[in-house]
Amino acid sequence: MIPALTRAGFLVARQGNSSFGEAFQDFGALIKVFAYNFILAIVPVGLILTGYFLMNDHILIVTGSIIYIIVALFGWAGPYAILSGRAGIIDAIGQSFSLTGQSFGMVLLAFLSVIGLMILGTLPCGLGLLVVIPMIYVFLPLLYLGFIG
């Protein structure tokens, strides 16, 4: 479901609108986005789960969480590089890390804004998340398109 939401947000950012069918239309691209997200998450999530199952080994849980945050911060643009056809799965990792490294301050500010919006969305009993989450799925591809021109 996440790859389809990512594709829908990307289509809205590029075209101004999208339909449910369009989000699921290119199944190959959805599989690539899923594989990209899986590759980036396997090590940190593995560390977190291993720490949890080893009687709450807090060092592994904290280490995995820190790695997950760093990977999410630097790997956010990869799915959009895949969806735009600019990169394959492995190339998208390098492109995303490079893009974030070049514009780290702007990306960090954008992610802090997203965190602020998520907090504001949870205040009215979580109902604000019904607006904030779709906004984020459109905001991130707009940020990517703004960076690549």
Summary of the structure (lengths in Angstrom):
residues: 149
radius of gyration: 16.2
end to end distance: 27.9
largest distance: 49.2
contacts: 445
relative contact order: 0.13
helix: 83%
strand: 0%
